[in-house]
Every structure is written in structure tokens, then in C-alpha cells.
Amino acid sequence: MTRVVEQSRNGRMTFMDGLLDPRTIRRGLCICLAVGTILTLVNQWDNLTGQHMLYPWQTLFTYVVPFIVSTFSSASAQASLDQVR
């Protein structure tokens, strides 16, 4: 915890700074829309065409998981790059 506070005081980007950065959130949203749509089409085609019942919570998770992975990866990469500089 002390290390994060010290980095923040030095003007370096911490993981939380990267996580809350609007660019990171926008990137995560773009990726979740693209990846989530592709995964939904592939995994739930029968459900979407009416052959089976569509479960909204599965579709929601199909979009949420890529957003979380992308956002955490971007924040981690930004924090790591800032430590190298």
C-alpha cells in the first residue's frame, strides 16, 4: 500500500489511476462490444434465432467478462510501463 501512495505522490500512474482512466474505460467498452458480439453470435446462435430460449444473464456475462479482462489488462500495462520509465 505504501508503494502505491509513493508512486502516486511522484506523479506516476498507479494501477487504480490506469483503471479509472477514461481511455482505459473507452478501450474496454470497444473491446467488450466487439468480442461480446462475436461470442454471443457464436455461442448463442440457436438462442438468437428462436430455436432455444435466450438467457439474458449469459449474454450479459458474455459482454462483462471481456470488459473486465481488457480494463484490468490495460491498467496493469499502463502501471508497468510507468514504472519502467
Long-range contacts (C-beta under 8 A, 24 or more apart in sequence): 7-82, 7-83, 12-82, 12-83, 12-85, 13-78, 13-79, 13-82, 14-79, 15-75, 15-76, 15-79, 16-75, 17-75, 17-78, 17-79, 18-74, 18-75, 18-76, 18-77, 18-78, 18-79, 19-71, 19-72, 19-75, 21-75, 21-78, 24-71, 24-74, 24-75, 24-78, 25-71, 27-70, 27-71, 27-74, 28-66, 28-67, 28-68, 28-70, 28-71, 28-74, 29-67, 31-66, 31-67, 31-70, 32-63, 32-64, 32-66, 32-67, 32-70, 33-63, 35-66, 36-62, 36-63, 36-66, 36-67, 39-66
